[in-house]
C-alpha cells in the first residue's frame, strides 16, 4: 500500500497516548535526508508500507556484543 506523510504518522509514529511523535514536516525532512524510505512522484512524496515495515524491523535489530 502507498502511504502519504499523514498515513505514515498515524501508522508508525503515534505514541501509546495517541499523540503523534513527529510532525508532517519532520517526516518530509527525514525522507529528503533519506533517513526513512520514500519515493517521489512528481511533487508528491510517498511511502510504501512494506518498505516502512522493513525499515522499522531493521531499526529494532540490536547488534550482539561479542
C-alpha positions as CSV (number, residue, x, y, z in Angstrom):
1,X,0.0,0.0,0.0
2,X,1.2,3.5,-0.8
3,X,1.0,6.0,2.1
4,X,1.3,9.8,2.4
5,X,3.0,11.5,5.3
6,X,-0.1,11.7,7.4
7,X,-0.7,7.9,7.0
8,X,2.9,7.3,8.0
9,X,2.5,9.3,11.2
10,X,-0.7,7.5,12.1
11,X,0.6,4.0,11.3
12,X,4.2,4.2,12.5
13,X,4.8,7.3,14.6
14,X,1.9,7.6,17.0
15,X,2.6,7.1,20.7
16,X,0.6,4.9,23.1
17,X,-1.3,8.0,24.2
18,X,-2.5,8.6,20.6
19,X,-0.3,11.7,20.0
20,X,2.0,11.9,17.0
21,X,5.7,11.6,17.8
22,X,6.7,13.6,14.7
23,X,5.2,16.4,12.7
24,X,4.4,16.1,9.0
25,X,7.3,18.5,8.2
26,X,9.7,16.2,10.1
27,X,8.5,13.2,8.1
28,X,9.2,15.1,4.9
29,X,12.6,16.2,6.2
30,X,13.5,12.7,7.1
31,X,12.5,11.5,3.7
32,X,14.6,14.2,2.0
33,X,17.6,13.2,4.1
34,X,16.9,9.6,3.1
35,X,16.5,8.7,6.8
36,X,13.3,6.8,6.1
37,X,12.3,5.0,2.8
38,X,10.3,7.1,0.4
39,X,9.7,7.8,-3.2
40,X,9.0,11.0,-5.1
41,X,6.4,11.0,-7.9
42,X,6.2,14.5,-9.4
43,X,5.9,16.8,-6.4
44,X,4.4,14.2,-4.1
45,X,6.5,12.3,-1.5
46,X,5.0,8.8,-0.9
47,X,5.9,5.9,1.3
48,X,5.5,2.1,0.9
49,X,4.1,0.3,3.9
50,X,6.3,-2.7,3.1
51,X,9.4,-0.6,2.9
52,X,8.4,1.1,6.2
53,X,7.8,-2.2,7.9
54,X,11.2,-3.5,6.8
55,X,12.9,-0.2,7.9
56,X,11.2,-0.4,11.3
57,X,12.4,-4.1,11.7
58,X,15.9,-3.1,10.8
59,X,15.9,-0.2,13.3
60,X,14.8,-2.7,16.0
61,X,17.7,-5.1,15.4
62,X,20.3,-4.9,18.1
63,X,23.9,-5.9,17.4
64,X,25.0,-8.9,19.6
65,X,28.1,-8.0,21.7
66,X,30.9,-10.4,21.4
